[in-house]
Amino acid sequence: MRELIVYPTPYLVKQHKMRQLQGKKGVAGEEPVTYEIFIDRCIKHAVASKNYLGDFKKNLVLNHIIQKLKIQNKLYYFDTIRQGYIQRIGEAIGELKQQDIDTDTFDAIKGNRACHRDLALIYRTYQEFLIKNHLYDQEDRYILCKKNILESNFISHID
């Protein structure tokens, strides 16, 4: 029987391994991993044809999207880019994704204020960019894991 133990931090994985190995030559059947490693191994097959978009590149993409939407006069609240806007918009989009709120759901629940409309437009444009260019970001990893965990080869051999 193989068990999978998932910890939130690498420190706890190391601590678990040290406790298990105290006075023993080795322990078979257990594989403690961090949550991030668990996610990566579960989505390995789902992201094989995609590239990962880190936070720095995500902010560059968002900056480009906002500039393009600004030129097209589609933004009202975010028409003047102030310091920190790009990073905050990226964080807001990340939070929406982590709460499993996709672009259609956000359109349905957003308020009628200009900032909400602009954020919805930026979010939709960003998601379309990711899909078109076969990219995924940090938050997409969790969504992909949720969708593909049952087909994952990683957990198929674990009790």
PAMIKOL-969841 format. One record per atom (N, C-alpha, C): residue number from 1; residue in three letters; x negated, y, z negated. Coordinates in pm, 1 decimal. Each point is the difference from the previous one (the first is absolute). Example, Ala and Ser with C-alpha at 12.3 -4.5 7.8 and 13.67 -1.06 7.14 Angstrom:
2
{atom 1 "ALA" {-1319.0 -569.0 -780.0}}
{atom 1 "ALA" {89.0 119.0 0.0}}
{atom 1 "ALA" {-90.0 120.0 0.0}}
{atom 2 "SER" {35.0 105.0 72.0}}
{atom 2 "SER" {-82.0 119.0 -6.0}}
{atom 2 "SER" {77.0 109.0 -73.0}}
END
This chain:
159
{atom 1 "MET" {-83.8 -118.8 0.0}}
{atom 1 "MET" {83.8 118.8 0.0}}
{atom 1 "MET" {-87.8 124.5 0.0}}
{atom 2 "ARG" {25.3 91.4 93.9}}
{atom 2 "ARG" {-72.7 127.0 4.4}}
{atom 2 "ARG" {91.3 111.2 -43.7}}
{atom 3 "GLU" {-48.7 78.8 -91.4}}
{atom 3 "GLU" {74.7 115.6 -48.9}}
{atom 3 "GLU" {-59.7 126.3 57.7}}
{atom 4 "LEU" {83.3 96.8 16.7}}
{atom 4 "LEU" {-46.0 131.8 42.4}}
{atom 4 "LEU" {34.5 97.4 -110.8}}
{atom 5 "ILE" {-100.7 68.8 -47.6}}
{atom 5 "ILE" {20.3 99.8 -104.7}}
{atom 5 "ILE" {-37.0 135.1 60.4}}
{atom 6 "VAL" {92.9 94.0 -6.2}}
{atom 6 "VAL" {-19.8 132.0 60.3}}
{atom 6 "VAL" {-8.1 103.7 -110.8}}
{atom 7 "TYR" {-108.3 76.7 0.7}}
{atom 7 "TYR" {-21.7 106.3 -97.8}}
{atom 7 "TYR" {-2.0 135.8 69.8}}
{atom 8 "PRO" {36.7 105.8 -70.5}}
{atom 8 "PRO" {3.5 133.1 62.6}}
{atom 8 "PRO" {-137.8 61.1 23.7}}
{atom 9 "THR" {-103.6 -42.8 -73.4}}
{atom 9 "THR" {-131.5 62.2 14.8}}
{atom 9 "THR" {-109.7 -105.7 11.0}}
{atom 10 "PRO" {-111.0 33.9 66.2}}
{atom 10 "PRO" {-112.7 -92.7 8.6}}
{atom 10 "PRO" {-59.3 -31.5 -137.7}}
{atom 11 "TYR" {6.9 95.5 -91.7}}
{atom 11 "TYR" {-53.0 -21.7 -134.0}}
{atom 11 "TYR" {71.3 -115.9 -68.7}}
{atom 12 "LEU" {131.9 -8.1 13.7}}
{atom 12 "LEU" {75.8 -108.7 -62.5}}
{atom 12 "LEU" {-31.3 -134.7 64.8}}
{atom 13 "VAL" {-27.0 -0.6 129.5}}
{atom 13 "VAL" {-39.8 -123.7 67.7}}
{atom 13 "VAL" {-132.3 -48.6 -57.4}}
{atom 14 "LYS" {-94.1 91.6 -12.0}}
{atom 14 "LYS" {-132.1 -34.8 -55.5}}
{atom 14 "LYS" {13.6 -49.4 -143.7}}
{atom 15 "GLN" {81.6 68.1 -77.6}}
{atom 15 "GLN" {21.6 -38.8 -139.7}}
{atom 15 "GLN" {63.5 -139.7 -7.8}}
{atom 16 "HIS" {94.7 -28.4 86.6}}
{atom 16 "HIS" {64.4 -131.3 3.6}}
{atom 16 "HIS" {-101.5 -109.1 32.1}}
{atom 17 "LYS" {-83.3 24.4 100.7}}
{atom 17 "LYS" {-100.5 -99.0 39.8}}
{atom 17 "LYS" {-98.7 -26.0 -113.0}}
{atom 18 "MET" {-41.1 104.5 -69.4}}
{atom 18 "MET" {-95.4 -15.6 -111.5}}
{atom 18 "MET" {61.7 -82.5 -112.3}}
{atom 19 "ARG" {125.3 24.2 -32.2}}
{atom 19 "ARG" {67.8 -77.0 -105.5}}
{atom 19 "ARG" {15.2 -146.4 38.8}}
{atom 20 "GLN" {34.3 -24.6 125.8}}
{atom 20 "GLN" {19.4 -136.9 46.2}}
{atom 20 "GLN" {-130.8 -78.3 1.7}}
{atom 21 "LEU" {-109.5 68.8 25.9}}
{atom 21 "LEU" {-128.9 -67.6 11.9}}
{atom 21 "LEU" {-74.6 -12.1 -132.0}}
{atom 22 "GLN" {49.4 59.0 -106.6}}
{atom 22 "GLN" {-68.1 -7.8 -129.9}}
{atom 22 "GLN" {-13.2 -145.8 -43.3}}
{atom 23 "GLY" {-122.6 -44.4 -12.1}}
{atom 23 "GLY" {-26.6 -134.9 -47.5}}
{atom 23 "GLY" {33.5 -109.2 100.0}}
{atom 24 "LYS" {26.5 34.7 122.9}}
{atom 24 "LYS" {35.3 -98.5 101.8}}
{atom 24 "LYS" {-90.8 17.4 120.5}}
{atom 25 "LYS" {-7.5 -103.2 79.7}}
{atom 25 "LYS" {-80.8 6.7 121.2}}
{atom 25 "LYS" {77.6 59.3 116.6}}
{atom 26 "GLY" {130.1 -1.1 -7.0}}
{atom 26 "GLY" {82.1 55.2 107.6}}
{atom 26 "GLY" {144.9 -37.6 -19.2}}
{atom 27 "VAL" {85.8 71.5 63.7}}
{atom 27 "VAL" {142.6 -25.2 -9.4}}
{atom 27 "VAL" {53.2 -16.4 141.4}}
{atom 28 "ALA" {68.1 -108.7 24.7}}
{atom 28 "ALA" {56.6 -24.5 132.5}}
{atom 28 "ALA" {149.4 26.4 -2.5}}
{atom 29 "GLY" {54.7 39.5 112.0}}
{atom 29 "GLY" {143.9 13.2 11.3}}
{atom 29 "GLY" {53.8 139.4 -22.8}}
{atom 30 "GLU" {-80.2 93.4 -46.4}}
{atom 30 "GLU" {47.7 136.1 -21.9}}
{atom 30 "GLU" {-79.6 96.5 85.3}}
{atom 31 "GLU" {68.9 94.6 53.6}}
{atom 31 "GLU" {-64.3 99.7 83.8}}
{atom 31 "GLU" {52.3 137.9 -37.2}}
{atom 32 "PRO" {-59.4 63.7 -101.0}}
{atom 32 "PRO" {47.2 134.1 -35.1}}
{atom 32 "PRO" {-45.0 102.1 104.8}}
{atom 33 "VAL" {92.1 85.1 42.3}}
{atom 33 "VAL" {-29.1 104.7 98.3}}
{atom 33 "VAL" {70.1 128.5 -42.8}}
{atom 34 "THR" {-44.0 110.0 58.4}}
{atom 34 "THR" {68.9 126.3 -24.6}}
{atom 34 "THR" {122.0 7.3 91.3}}
{atom 35 "TYR" {89.1 90.0 -33.0}}
{atom 35 "TYR" {121.7 19.1 79.5}}
{atom 35 "TYR" {-35.1 41.4 142.8}}
{atom 36 "GLU" {-100.4 84.4 15.4}}
{atom 36 "GLU" {-40.4 47.0 132.7}}
{atom 36 "GLU" {-52.2 -115.1 85.0}}
{atom 37 "ILE" {-78.2 -89.3 -58.8}}
{atom 37 "ILE" {-50.6 -116.9 73.2}}
{atom 37 "ILE" {116.3 -91.7 36.6}}
{atom 38 "PHE" {93.4 -16.8 -92.7}}
{atom 38 "PHE" {118.9 -81.1 26.9}}
{atom 38 "PHE" {74.7 54.0 121.4}}
{atom 39 "ILE" {21.9 131.6 3.1}}
{atom 39 "ILE" {69.9 63.8 112.3}}
{atom 39 "ILE" {-78.4 -22.4 129.6}}
{atom 40 "ASP" {-130.3 26.1 -2.9}}
{atom 40 "ASP" {-82.8 -15.4 120.2}}
{atom 40 "ASP" {6.2 -141.4 55.5}}
{atom 41 "ARG" {-6.3 -98.6 -86.9}}
{atom 41 "ARG" {2.0 -139.6 46.5}}
{atom 41 "ARG" {138.2 -40.8 50.5}}
{atom 42 "CYS" {104.4 55.7 -58.6}}
{atom 42 "CYS" {135.9 -33.7 45.1}}
{atom 42 "CYS" {34.6 60.0 135.5}}
{atom 43 "ILE" {-56.1 115.2 30.9}}
{atom 43 "ILE" {35.5 66.9 126.0}}
{atom 43 "ILE" {-104.2 -20.7 109.1}}
{atom 44 "LYS" {-98.3 -81.4 -27.4}}
{atom 44 "LYS" {-109.8 -19.4 95.0}}
{atom 44 "LYS" {49.2 -30.6 141.4}}
{atom 45 "HIS" {94.8 -90.1 12.0}}
{atom 45 "HIS" {50.3 -35.8 133.5}}
{atom 45 "HIS" {90.1 108.8 59.0}}
{atom 46 "ALA" {67.3 75.8 -84.5}}
{atom 46 "ALA" {92.6 103.0 47.5}}
{atom 46 "ALA" {-71.7 123.2 54.3}}
{atom 47 "VAL" {-122.4 24.2 -45.1}}
{atom 47 "VAL" {-74.1 119.1 42.4}}
{atom 47 "VAL" {-115.1 -33.1 94.4}}
{atom 48 "ALA" {-3.1 -121.7 47.9}}
{atom 48 "ALA" {-110.2 -40.9 87.5}}
{atom 48 "ALA" {-9.1 87.6 125.0}}
{atom 49 "SER" {112.3 46.0 51.1}}
{atom 49 "SER" {-0.5 80.9 122.3}}
{atom 49 "SER" {7.9 150.2 -28.7}}
{atom 50 "LYS" {-10.1 36.9 -126.6}}
{atom 50 "LYS" {10.6 141.2 -37.4}}
{atom 50 "LYS" {-129.1 47.0 -66.2}}
{atom 51 "ASN" {-16.8 131.0 -6.9}}
{atom 51 "ASN" {-114.2 60.4 -68.2}}
{atom 51 "ASN" {48.0 77.2 -121.2}}
{atom 52 "TYR" {-81.9 -1.3 -104.1}}
{atom 52 "TYR" {32.8 68.3 -124.3}}
{atom 52 "TYR" {-31.9 148.7 11.6}}
{atom 53 "LEU" {90.7 82.5 -50.1}}
{atom 53 "LEU" {-17.6 145.0 -0.4}}
{atom 53 "LEU" {-18.5 44.8 -144.5}}
{atom 54 "GLY" {-121.3 38.3 -35.9}}
{atom 54 "GLY" {-29.1 44.8 -135.9}}
{atom 54 "GLY" {56.9 137.5 -28.3}}
{atom 55 "ASP" {-11.4 42.1 -125.3}}
{atom 55 "ASP" {58.8 127.7 -41.7}}
{atom 55 "ASP" {-60.2 120.2 72.7}}
{atom 56 "PHE" {-130.6 -1.2 23.3}}
{atom 56 "PHE" {-62.8 112.1 69.1}}
{atom 56 "PHE" {56.1 13.9 141.5}}
{atom 57 "LYS" {4.8 -112.0 72.8}}
{atom 57 "LYS" {53.6 2.7 136.4}}
{atom 57 "LYS" {150.1 27.9 -0.8}}
{atom 58 "LYS" {68.9 -47.6 -103.7}}
{atom 58 "LYS" {143.2 28.5 -12.2}}
{atom 58 "LYS" {21.6 151.3 -8.0}}
{atom 59 "ASN" {-81.2 68.0 -78.9}}
{atom 59 "ASN" {12.0 145.4 -11.9}}
{atom 59 "ASN" {-33.1 70.8 131.3}}
{atom 60 "LEU" {-97.8 -53.8 74.6}}
{atom 60 "LEU" {-31.4 58.7 131.0}}
{atom 60 "LEU" {116.9 -16.6 96.0}}
{atom 61 "VAL" {61.0 -117.9 -1.1}}
{atom 61 "VAL" {116.0 -26.1 86.5}}
{atom 61 "VAL" {115.0 91.8 -38.5}}
{atom 62 "LEU" {27.0 12.1 -130.2}}
{atom 62 "LEU" {108.0 87.7 -45.4}}
{atom 62 "LEU" {-26.3 145.2 38.7}}
{atom 63 "ASN" {-123.9 42.4 -11.8}}
{atom 63 "ASN" {-35.6 136.5 39.2}}
{atom 63 "ASN" {28.4 20.8 148.8}}
{atom 64 "HIS" {-38.8 -96.5 82.5}}
{atom 64 "HIS" {25.0 8.6 144.1}}
{atom 64 "HIS" {150.8 2.5 28.6}}
{atom 65 "ILE" {75.5 -84.6 -68.5}}
{atom 65 "ILE" {145.5 -6.1 19.9}}
{atom 65 "ILE" {64.6 132.4 -37.3}}
{atom 66 "ILE" {-40.2 54.6 -114.3}}
{atom 66 "ILE" {57.9 126.5 -46.0}}
{atom 66 "ILE" {-34.7 113.4 95.8}}
{atom 67 "GLN" {-125.1 2.4 46.5}}
{atom 67 "GLN" {-39.3 103.5 95.7}}
{atom 67 "GLN" {81.7 -11.4 129.0}}
{atom 68 "LYS" {19.7 -123.7 47.3}}
{atom 68 "LYS" {75.9 -21.8 122.8}}
{atom 68 "LYS" {146.0 42.4 -19.1}}
{atom 69 "LEU" {61.0 -37.6 -112.1}}
{atom 69 "LEU" {138.9 38.1 -28.0}}
{atom 69 "LEU" {13.5 151.2 -18.3}}
{atom 70 "LYS" {-103.0 60.6 -56.1}}
{atom 70 "LYS" {0.1 145.6 -19.0}}
{atom 70 "LYS" {-2.8 70.9 135.6}}
{atom 71 "ILE" {-82.9 -50.2 91.0}}
{atom 71 "ILE" {-7.5 58.3 134.8}}
{atom 71 "ILE" {133.7 -13.9 72.3}}
{atom 72 "GLN" {69.4 -110.7 -24.8}}
{atom 72 "GLN" {130.1 -24.3 62.6}}
{atom 72 "GLN" {113.4 73.1 -72.0}}
{atom 73 "ASN" {-32.5 77.7 -103.8}}
{atom 73 "ASN" {97.6 75.8 -79.9}}
{atom 73 "ASN" {108.5 -89.1 -61.4}}
{atom 74 "LYS" {-39.0 -117.5 -46.9}}
{atom 74 "LYS" {94.4 -92.4 -62.3}}
{atom 74 "LYS" {-4.9 6.1 -152.3}}
{atom 75 "LEU" {-98.2 72.1 -55.0}}
{atom 75 "LEU" {-14.1 8.9 -145.3}}
{atom 75 "LEU" {46.9 136.2 -49.6}}
{atom 76 "TYR" {66.6 -0.7 -112.2}}
{atom 76 "TYR" {47.9 124.6 -59.4}}
{atom 76 "TYR" {-66.0 25.7 -135.6}}
{atom 77 "TYR" {-3.4 -100.4 -83.5}}
{atom 77 "TYR" {-59.9 16.2 -133.0}}
{atom 77 "TYR" {-151.9 -11.8 7.1}}
{atom 78 "PHE" {-49.4 -96.9 73.7}}
{atom 78 "PHE" {-143.8 -23.2 10.7}}
{atom 78 "PHE" {-59.6 68.1 122.8}}
{atom 79 "ASP" {61.5 109.3 45.1}}
{atom 79 "ASP" {-51.4 69.1 118.0}}
{atom 79 "ASP" {-131.1 70.8 -27.8}}
{atom 80 "THR" {-25.6 36.2 -125.0}}
{atom 80 "THR" {-127.8 57.9 -39.2}}
{atom 80 "THR" {-70.9 -102.1 -87.8}}
{atom 81 "ILE" {-111.3 -49.8 49.2}}
{atom 81 "ILE" {-74.0 -102.6 -73.8}}
{atom 81 "ILE" {-82.7 66.8 -108.7}}
{atom 82 "ARG" {29.3 -38.1 -122.0}}
{atom 82 "ARG" {-75.1 51.2 -114.6}}
{atom 82 "ARG" {-92.3 -108.7 -51.8}}
{atom 83 "GLN" {-99.3 41.0 -75.2}}
{atom 83 "GLN" {-97.4 -94.2 -53.9}}
{atom 83 "GLN" {70.6 -107.0 -84.6}}
{atom 84 "GLY" {-29.5 -124.3 28.0}}
{atom 84 "GLY" {56.0 -110.1 -76.3}}
{atom 84 "GLY" {128.5 -58.2 56.8}}
{atom 85 "TYR" {61.5 66.6 98.4}}
{atom 85 "TYR" {126.3 -49.6 57.7}}
{atom 85 "TYR" {-16.2 -139.0 60.9}}
{atom 86 "ILE" {-104.0 -17.6 78.0}}
{atom 86 "ILE" {-18.5 -125.9 72.4}}
{atom 86 "ILE" {-10.7 -116.6 -98.0}}
{atom 87 "GLN" {-82.8 16.5 -100.7}}
{atom 87 "GLN" {-18.6 -106.7 -99.1}}
{atom 87 "GLN" {130.1 -26.8 -75.8}}
{atom 88 "ARG" {71.5 104.9 -36.6}}
{atom 88 "ARG" {126.5 -16.7 -73.4}}
{atom 88 "ARG" {106.5 -67.4 86.4}}
{atom 89 "ILE" {4.4 36.1 126.9}}
{atom 89 "ILE" {95.4 -64.0 91.6}}
{atom 89 "ILE" {-34.9 -148.1 13.3}}
{atom 90 "GLY" {-129.1 -30.3 11.4}}
{atom 90 "GLY" {-43.7 -139.7 6.6}}
{atom 90 "GLY" {38.0 -77.5 -124.4}}
{atom 91 "GLU" {-13.7 62.9 -115.6}}
{atom 91 "GLU" {38.8 -64.7 -125.8}}
{atom 91 "GLU" {150.8 -22.2 -5.5}}
{atom 92 "ALA" {76.5 98.3 47.4}}
{atom 92 "ALA" {146.2 -13.5 0.2}}
{atom 92 "ALA" {43.9 -113.9 92.4}}
{atom 93 "ILE" {-61.1 -8.4 116.5}}
{atom 93 "ILE" {31.6 -109.3 92.1}}
{atom 93 "ILE" {-39.2 -133.5 -62.2}}
{atom 94 "GLY" {-114.9 -4.7 -64.4}}
{atom 94 "GLY" {-42.6 -121.5 -67.7}}
{atom 94 "GLY" {96.8 -42.4 -109.0}}
{atom 95 "GLU" {48.9 96.7 -76.1}}
{atom 95 "GLU" {98.5 -30.7 -105.3}}
{atom 95 "GLU" {130.3 -52.6 59.4}}
{atom 96 "LEU" {44.7 61.2 108.4}}
{atom 96 "LEU" {121.5 -47.5 65.5}}
{atom 96 "LEU" {-16.7 -145.2 44.2}}
{atom 97 "LYS" {-114.1 -30.1 60.0}}
{atom 97 "LYS" {-25.1 -136.4 45.3}}
{atom 97 "LYS" {-7.6 -97.4 -117.7}}
{atom 98 "GLN" {-64.9 41.2 -107.6}}
{atom 98 "GLN" {-11.7 -88.0 -116.7}}
{atom 98 "GLN" {135.7 -26.9 -62.7}}
{atom 99 "GLN" {91.5 93.2 13.4}}
{atom 99 "GLN" {135.0 -19.1 -52.3}}
{atom 99 "GLN" {89.7 -70.9 101.1}}
{atom 100 "ASP" {-59.9 -46.6 109.5}}
{atom 100 "ASP" {70.2 -73.3 105.6}}
{atom 100 "ASP" {107.8 85.6 66.5}}
{atom 101 "ILE" {-32.6 129.0 17.7}}
{atom 101 "ILE" {89.6 92.6 68.7}}
{atom 101 "ILE" {-58.5 26.3 138.1}}
{atom 102 "ASP" {61.0 -59.1 101.6}}
{atom 102 "ASP" {-48.5 20.1 135.9}}
{atom 102 "ASP" {54.0 131.7 55.5}}
{atom 103 "THR" {-34.5 30.3 123.6}}
{atom 103 "THR" {38.2 129.7 57.6}}
{atom 103 "THR" {151.4 14.7 13.8}}
{atom 104 "ASP" {68.9 -106.5 37.6}}
{atom 104 "ASP" {146.0 7.3 13.8}}
{atom 104 "ASP" {67.5 22.2 -135.2}}
{atom 105 "THR" {-47.0 -69.9 -101.4}}
{atom 105 "THR" {55.9 16.6 -134.1}}
{atom 105 "THR" {-25.1 141.3 -50.9}}
{atom 106 "PHE" {-120.7 50.1 24.0}}
{atom 106 "PHE" {-31.7 135.7 -45.4}}
{atom 106 "PHE" {85.5 102.8 71.7}}
{atom 107 "ASP" {23.9 -19.2 129.2}}
{atom 107 "ASP" {88.8 91.5 74.8}}
{atom 107 "ASP" {139.6 1.4 -61.4}}
{atom 108 "ALA" {45.8 -117.4 -45.6}}
{atom 108 "ALA" {135.1 -10.2 -55.8}}
{atom 108 "ALA" {11.4 64.6 -137.6}}
{atom 109 "ILE" {-107.9 0.3 -79.2}}
{atom 109 "ILE" {9.6 50.8 -138.0}}
{atom 109 "ILE" {-61.9 137.8 -19.0}}
{atom 110 "LYS" {-70.1 48.5 99.2}}
{atom 110 "LYS" {-68.1 129.3 -16.9}}
{atom 110 "LYS" {101.1 113.0 -15.3}}
{atom 111 "GLY" {-43.8 103.4 -65.6}}
{atom 111 "GLY" {84.3 117.7 -15.0}}
{atom 111 "GLY" {0.2 81.6 128.4}}
{atom 112 "ASN" {72.5 109.4 -1.7}}
{atom 112 "ASN" {10.6 84.5 117.8}}
{atom 112 "ASN" {-100.9 114.4 -3.1}}
{atom 113 "ARG" {-88.8 -1.4 -96.1}}
{atom 113 "ARG" {-99.9 106.5 -9.3}}
{atom 113 "ARG" {-105.2 -17.5 108.8}}
{atom 114 "ALA" {-62.2 109.4 38.6}}
{atom 114 "ALA" {-99.0 -1.0 107.4}}
{atom 114 "ALA" {-118.0 -90.1 -31.6}}
{atom 115 "CYS" {-43.2 -3.8 -126.3}}
{atom 115 "CYS" {-115.3 -83.9 -35.3}}
{atom 115 "CYS" {32.2 -148.5 17.4}}
{atom 116 "HIS" {123.0 -38.7 -30.3}}
{atom 116 "HIS" {40.2 -139.6 16.6}}
{atom 116 "HIS" {10.2 -37.1 148.5}}
{atom 117 "ARG" {55.1 90.0 79.6}}
{atom 117 "ARG" {10.9 -26.0 144.1}}
{atom 117 "ARG" {-138.5 -10.9 63.7}}
{atom 118 "ASP" {-89.1 91.0 -38.5}}
{atom 118 "ASP" {-135.8 -3.4 53.8}}
{atom 118 "ASP" {-73.1 -127.6 -41.9}}
{atom 119 "LEU" {14.0 -37.2 -126.8}}
{atom 119 "LEU" {-65.9 -120.6 -48.3}}
{atom 119 "LEU" {53.0 -123.1 73.5}}
{atom 120 "ALA" {129.9 -5.9 22.9}}
{atom 120 "ALA" {60.1 -112.6 72.9}}
{atom 120 "ALA" {-55.1 -6.8 142.5}}
{atom 121 "LEU" {-13.4 114.0 65.0}}
{atom 121 "LEU" {-53.3 4.7 136.5}}
{atom 121 "LEU" {-146.5 -43.4 2.9}}
{atom 122 "ILE" {-78.2 48.6 -94.6}}
{atom 122 "ILE" {-141.3 -38.1 -7.3}}
{atom 122 "ILE" {-13.5 -149.4 -28.6}}
{atom 123 "TYR" {79.9 -50.6 -92.6}}
{atom 123 "TYR" {-2.8 -141.6 -35.8}}
{atom 123 "TYR" {34.5 -86.5 121.9}}
{atom 124 "ARG" {105.6 34.3 70.9}}
{atom 124 "ARG" {40.6 -77.0 118.0}}
{atom 124 "ARG" {-109.2 3.3 107.3}}
{atom 125 "THR" {-56.1 117.8 25.0}}
{atom 125 "THR" {-105.2 13.9 101.0}}
{atom 125 "THR" {-123.3 -79.8 -39.2}}
{atom 126 "TYR" {-33.9 1.1 -127.5}}
{atom 126 "TYR" {-114.6 -76.2 -50.8}}
{atom 126 "TYR" {22.6 -150.3 19.3}}
{atom 127 "GLN" {118.3 -48.4 -34.0}}
{atom 127 "GLN" {30.7 -142.5 15.9}}
{atom 127 "GLN" {-3.5 -40.4 146.9}}
{atom 128 "GLU" {52.3 84.5 87.1}}
{atom 128 "GLU" {-3.7 -28.3 143.8}}
{atom 128 "GLU" {-144.1 -6.3 49.7}}
{atom 129 "PHE" {-85.5 88.4 -52.3}}
{atom 129 "PHE" {-141.5 -0.5 36.5}}
{atom 129 "PHE" {-65.5 -131.9 -42.0}}
{atom 130 "LEU" {28.4 -45.0 -121.5}}
{atom 130 "LEU" {-58.1 -125.9 -48.0}}
{atom 130 "LEU" {42.3 -117.2 87.9}}
{atom 131 "ILE" {127.3 -7.1 30.8}}
{atom 131 "ILE" {52.1 -110.9 80.7}}
{atom 131 "ILE" {-59.4 3.7 141.6}}
{atom 132 "LYS" {0.3 118.4 59.0}}
{atom 132 "LYS" {-50.4 15.6 136.9}}
{atom 132 "LYS" {-147.0 -38.8 11.4}}
{atom 133 "ASN" {-78.8 31.3 -101.1}}
{atom 133 "ASN" {-144.6 -23.9 4.8}}
{atom 133 "ASN" {-43.6 -126.0 -74.2}}
{atom 134 "HIS" {94.8 -84.4 -37.8}}
{atom 134 "HIS" {-27.8 -126.9 -69.2}}
{atom 134 "HIS" {-87.1 21.2 -124.1}}
{atom 135 "LEU" {45.4 91.8 -84.9}}
{atom 135 "LEU" {-70.3 32.3 -123.1}}
{atom 135 "LEU" {89.2 -31.1 -120.0}}
{atom 136 "TYR" {-60.5 -13.5 -115.6}}
{atom 136 "TYR" {73.7 -11.9 -125.5}}
{atom 136 "TYR" {-78.3 72.8 -107.8}}
{atom 137 "ASP" {71.2 55.5 -97.6}}
{atom 137 "ASP" {-66.2 73.3 -106.8}}
{atom 137 "ASP" {10.5 -77.7 -131.8}}
{atom 138 "GLN" {-49.4 59.4 -105.5}}
{atom 138 "GLN" {-4.7 -65.7 -130.8}}
{atom 138 "GLN" {137.6 -49.1 -44.5}}
{atom 139 "GLU" {99.8 83.0 13.7}}
{atom 139 "GLU" {134.2 -36.4 -43.8}}
{atom 139 "GLU" {64.1 -106.1 89.6}}
{atom 140 "ASP" {-35.9 -0.4 127.1}}
{atom 140 "ASP" {51.6 -102.5 90.5}}
{atom 140 "ASP" {-45.7 -139.2 -41.5}}
{atom 141 "ARG" {-113.8 -8.2 -66.5}}
{atom 141 "ARG" {-50.4 -128.9 -45.6}}
{atom 141 "ARG" {101.4 -68.1 -92.2}}
{atom 142 "TYR" {60.7 76.7 -89.3}}
{atom 142 "TYR" {97.3 -56.0 -94.1}}
{atom 142 "TYR" {128.7 -40.8 71.7}}
{atom 143 "ILE" {40.7 82.3 95.7}}
{atom 143 "ILE" {120.6 -31.2 77.4}}
{atom 143 "ILE" {-22.6 -126.2 82.6}}
{atom 144 "LEU" {-115.9 -10.4 64.1}}
{atom 144 "LEU" {-32.9 -119.0 78.2}}
{atom 144 "LEU" {-7.1 -124.1 -88.3}}
{atom 145 "CYS" {-54.4 14.9 -119.3}}
{atom 145 "CYS" {-7.5 -113.6 -92.2}}
{atom 145 "CYS" {139.8 -46.7 -37.4}}
{atom 146 "LYS" {85.8 93.3 -30.4}}
{atom 146 "LYS" {137.5 -34.3 -37.5}}
{atom 146 "LYS" {70.0 -75.3 112.7}}
{atom 147 "LYS" {-22.8 43.7 124.1}}
{atom 147 "LYS" {65.4 -61.9 114.9}}
{atom 147 "LYS" {-60.8 -135.6 37.3}}
{atom 148 "ASN" {-131.1 -15.9 -20.5}}
{atom 148 "ASN" {-70.2 -116.7 52.6}}
{atom 148 "ASN" {-52.9 -97.2 -104.7}}
{atom 149 "ILE" {32.2 19.5 -125.4}}
{atom 149 "ILE" {-61.2 -82.0 -104.3}}
{atom 149 "ILE" {36.1 -148.0 12.2}}
{atom 150 "LEU" {120.1 -30.3 41.6}}
{atom 150 "LEU" {41.0 -140.3 9.2}}
{atom 150 "LEU" {-70.5 -74.1 113.2}}
{atom 151 "GLU" {-44.6 71.0 103.2}}
{atom 151 "GLU" {-72.4 -62.3 110.5}}
{atom 151 "GLU" {-150.6 -0.3 -22.5}}
{atom 152 "SER" {-45.2 56.4 -109.3}}
{atom 152 "SER" {-142.1 14.0 -26.0}}
{atom 152 "SER" {-67.3 -134.9 -24.3}}
{atom 153 "ASN" {-113.1 -20.4 66.3}}
{atom 153 "ASN" {-79.2 -120.5 -23.1}}
{atom 153 "ASN" {-66.7 3.0 -136.5}}
{atom 154 "PHE" {-21.0 118.7 -52.2}}
{atom 154 "PHE" {-69.4 15.5 -127.2}}
{atom 154 "PHE" {75.9 -63.0 -115.8}}
{atom 155 "ILE" {130.0 17.7 -6.5}}
{atom 155 "ILE" {74.8 -55.7 -113.2}}
{atom 155 "ILE" {64.5 -134.4 28.8}}
{atom 156 "SER" {-11.0 -47.8 123.9}}
{atom 156 "SER" {66.6 -125.8 35.5}}
{atom 156 "SER" {-60.4 -120.1 -71.4}}
{atom 157 "HIS" {-127.1 7.5 -39.0}}
{atom 157 "HIS" {-65.3 -113.1 -66.9}}
{atom 157 "HIS" {-11.8 19.1 -151.2}}
{atom 158 "ILE" {70.8 98.8 -53.4}}
{atom 158 "ILE" {-5.2 27.4 -144.1}}
{atom 158 "ILE" {132.9 -38.1 -63.4}}
{atom 159 "ASP" {-7.8 -64.4 -114.2}}
{atom 159 "ASP" {122.1 -44.2 -69.6}}
{atom 159 "ASP" {71.0 115.8 -67.3}}
END
